[in-house]
Amino acid sequence: MTMNELMAKLQESVDKLHGIFERTDLETEWKKIRQKMQEARYNPGDIRPIADCMFSLLLAAKNHGFSVEAVFKEFGKVADENLRRRWKKMEDGTYQSF
């Protein structure tokens, strides 16, 4: 599948589910993401819960008026910025950029 085909399929699926589901707002999708992250924690060899989380984010973005393409364009910008940043490990095990 090409990237264009993937983007079209994602947009079609997001549009369809957004129309079917009564709520795809941040609160609803946050609940789904927490549940899927728990699944990912206990099934580290299964990529599906992570993909489900990403899909929930696309549904939340749709609720705010953003297309799949807009989300991925911004995702690319974030990736570029992360490559230029310097990172420091904090005492709590997280990382901060500077």
Buried (B, 14 or more C-beta within 10 A) or exposed (E): EEEEEEBBEBBEBBBEBBEEEEEBEBEBBEEBBEBBEEBBEEEEEEEEBEEBBBBBBBBBBBBEEBBBEEBBEEEEEEEEEEEEEEEEEEEEEEEEEE
